[in-house]
Amino acid sequence: MDHARSDDRGAVTERRNASGAALRSQSIRCFGWLLVTWALGATGCTVTVGEGTLFPPRAEVLPAMAQDVVRRNIELTTADGVVLRGWHLVKPNTRRTVIFFYGNRSSVVASAWALHWFVEALDANVVAFDYRGYGFSGGNASIDLIVQDALAIHHYAAERLGRAALPIVVIGQSMGSASALHVAANRNVESLVLLAPPGGLVDLLDAMREQTPWYVSVEADPSLTDARVSPVNDAARVRERTLFVSGTADALARPGAVARLTNACGARKKFACRLPGGHGDIRAENAEVRKCIAGFVHDRSAAPERTAPSQ
């Protein structure tokens, strides 16, 4: 190897995002038509909305979540007094611990199916916290502080939960890849999995500009320009096995940005799965992504790279 069903809240979010994207697409076409009709002295434009606008296509029916997994509420207090809350999923006689950092606009609740899958498929206990300013946790969201909190989460999993004797696999999805990289660069882990990592803030801003109409200028304010987070710098300090899973049509974690992050990574062994699809397709609810993660963690593949065929 280059080597859905979430909970109801996650499903609603996906449908809202899909319907919003469809309406934006129709609105842009409508705007272009209005320019033409205005020039001809006519007015008016109709956007048609139907079930296809509301309901996104589903690739598969997800397997049922295991019933023998024990979920416990956990919390820790950061150095600046913010209380982070999350879940610890436990199953007897597991072989490793997974620490999961989800993507932006998600939560541990929205990640419930993926967390249970990690337990079963990776033979792991799983630790996942809501970021500050997200879900169950207190405080206000801040890129630098969220990434800094990741080290406290690793310490909690390794020391306070008594999991130091088990190998730790760190998994980061989208925005969560920055936290996962920071942990792998600064703490002992067995391996690192990055799902649709967007690269650095410059890459992210460039991707946003490409998706914005020509008449809109996208500029970063000081909360971004002053951020100290550097996924590329952290990647250079990673030494353990690392898997990059990316989408060939990802407009946010673009292939070029993922390639630069992969090249910068200092891991002794680097693996990649390049799969058809966009940013929202690179998650555990995708069967091809699950194959990549399980094969990497269980080391079942001898090939240096895996690229799924186009659908």
N, C-alpha and C positions, 0 to 999 in steps of 0.2 A: 504494500500500500504506500503513493507518495503521501508514503506513510511516514379529524383531530377532535382526540377530544381533550382540550384543557378544561379547566373549570368554567362555569357559566360566565364568569366575569371576563376570562380570556377570550371566550367565543364571541361575546358581545363586542369586545374591543376589535377583534379581527373583522367582524362584519361591518362595524362602523368605519374602520380604515378602508375596507374594500369599497364600500358604498361611497365614501368620501373621495377616493381616488377616481372612481368612475364618474362622479359628478364633476370633479375638477377637469377631467379630460373632456367631457361634453361641454363644460363651460368655456374652456379654451377654444374649442372648435366654434362654439357659438360666438365668442368674441371676435374671432377672425371673420366669421360670416357677417357680423354686424358692421365691421369695417367696410366690407364690400357693399352691403346693402345701403349703408349711410352714403357712400359715394354715389350710389344710384338713386338716392332720394327715398329709399324704402326703410322701414323699421320693423323690428320684431324678430324674435328667435325662440324656438321651442326646444326644451330639453325633455326627452322622453325618459320616464323612470318606470321600471318594472321589477319583477322579482329578481331578474339577473343583476340588477343594480344593488339590491339589498343583500343577496346571499352569494358569498364567494364560492368558487368551486372547491370541492374537497377531494384530495388525492386518494385517501384511504380511510377505512374505519379503524380507529386505534384499538389495540388490545386492551382488555380490561385491566385496571390497576390491581396489583396484588393485595390480598386482604391480610396477609400475615406480617405486614410491616407496621411497626409501632412508631407513631409520630408524637414527638414531645415538643412543647413550646420552650424556647430558650431565649435568654437575653444576656447582653453584656453592656457595660458602661465604658464609653471611650474616655480617653485622657481628658477631653474637654467637657465631660459630663453628659454627653448625649447617650440615651439608651437605645440600643439597637436590638430588635426582636426578630426572631426567625423560627425555623423548624430544624429539629434533629430527627432524621428518619433512621430507625434501627431495625436490623434483622440479625438473629443469632448467627455466630460463626462466619461472619463476612471476612473477606481477605484484605480490604482496603477501606480508606475513607475518601469520599469525594466532597470537595468544597465547590459549590456552584455559585457563580456570579451571573445573574440574568441580564437581559438587555434593557434598554431604556423603555420607559412607560410600562414596565411589567411589574411583577411582585412575586413573593413566594407563593401566594395563593394562585396566581395565574400560572405559575410554574409547577403546580401540583402533579400533573401527569408526568412531566419530565423527571421530577425528583423521584417518584416511585419507580420509573423505568431505570434510572441510574442504580437504584438499590438492587433490582432484580437482574438486570443485564450485566452490570459491572461487578456484582457480588460485593456491594459496598454499603457502609453506613454513609449517610448524606447529611451535610450541613449547609444550610442556606439562610442568609439573613436579608431582610429588607434593608436597602441603603438608607442613610439618614435622609429624611424628607420624603421617604417612600413608605407605603403600606403601613405596617405595624410600628415602624420606628419613629423616634422623635427627631428633632433638629430640622435644619434646612439643607436642601441639596446643594452640594458644592463639589465640583469635579476633583479638586485636589484632596479635599477631606474624605470623599468617598473612596478614593484610591488608597489614601493613608489608612482608613479604617480596615482595609483588606488584611493588613498585617495583624491587627487585633483579632480579626476573625480567625485567621490561621492559628494564632496563639491559643484562642479559645478552643478550637477543634483539637489541637495537638495536646494541650496541657490540661485544661479544665474538664474536657470531656474524656480525658484519659486515652486518647487515640494516637499518642505519639509512637506507640509500638507498631502501628499499622502504617503501611505506605500511604501517602497522600497524593491523590490525583486532583489537580485544580482545573476546573472547566469554566471558561468565560464565553458568554454569548454577546456579540455586538459590543455595546458600550462596556459590558462586564469584562471584555477581554483586557481592558486596561488594568483592572483590578487583578485579574488572574496573572497577567504578565508581571505586575509589581510583586506579587507573592512569590512567583517562581524565580524572580531575579534576586530576592532577598532572603528567602527561607528554603529549607530543605523540602523538596517534593520529589515524588517518584516520576511524575510526568505531567505534561501540560496540554490541554486541548483548547483550541481557539476556534469558535464558530463565528464566521463572518466578521472578523476583526477589521474595523474601519481604518486602522493605521493611526496616524497622528492627527492633531487638530487641523493642521493645514490640509491634509487629505480630505477630512470631513467637510471643511468649508468649501473646498473645490468641488466636491460632490454636490453640495447643496446649491452652489452657483449654477452648475450644469442643469439642475432640475428646475431652476427658477426662470420665469419669462425674461426676455431680453431687456424689458423696460424696468426691471427691479434689480437694484444693487444690493448685494449681500456683504455686509461688513461685520467683523467681530467686535464686540465691546470689551472693555478691560477684564470682565470676568473670564473671558476666554484668552485674550492676548496675554494676560498676566499669569495664566495657569502654569504650574510647574510640571504637570504630568507630561511624561514623554514615553509613550509605548515603545518607540524605536530604541531609545536609550535603554529601557528595561529589557527589551528583547535581546540586545547585545550582551547582556549579563546572564541570560538564561543558559544553563548547561545541560539540563535534563531533557529527555526525549520530548519532542513537541510535535503536535499534529495541528495542521492548518486546514480547516474545512471552509470552502468558499463557493460562491455561486458565480457562474459564468456571466450572468446577466444582472449582477448586483450593482445597483446604481449608487449605493452608499459606501459599502466596503468594496470598492472597485478593484478589478483584477490587478491593475498596476500597483495600487496601494498595498494590496495583500502580498504581491510579489516583493515589493521593497521591504516590507516587514519580515517576510520569510528570509530574504537575503541578509537582513541585519541580525537575525536571530543567531545567537552563539551556541545553540544546542548541539550536542555531539551527534545526535541523530534527529533529522527533520523529516516529517512525512506530510503529505498533502492529499486531500480529496477535493477535486474540482468537480462540482456537480451542476447540472442544469438548474436554472432558477434564479430568483432575485433574493433580496436581503431577507424577506420574511420566510423564505423556503429553507433557510439554513438553521434548522432547530431540530430538537430531538423528536418532534412529532412527524418528521420526514423519515420514511423508512431507509432511504439511502444514507442519510446522515447517521442514523442509528448503526447501520452496518459499518460505517467508517469508524465511529467512536468505539464500538465493541471490538472490532478487529484490532484497533490500535492498542486499547487497554489490555486486551488479552494476548496481544502480540501474535495474532494468527496469520499475519501477512508477511511474506518475505520480499515482496516487490517494493521498490522505492517510491512508487507513485501510483495513485489510482484516480482515474478520471471516468466518471460514469458516462455511458452513451447518452446522446441527446434524445429527448423524448419525441 
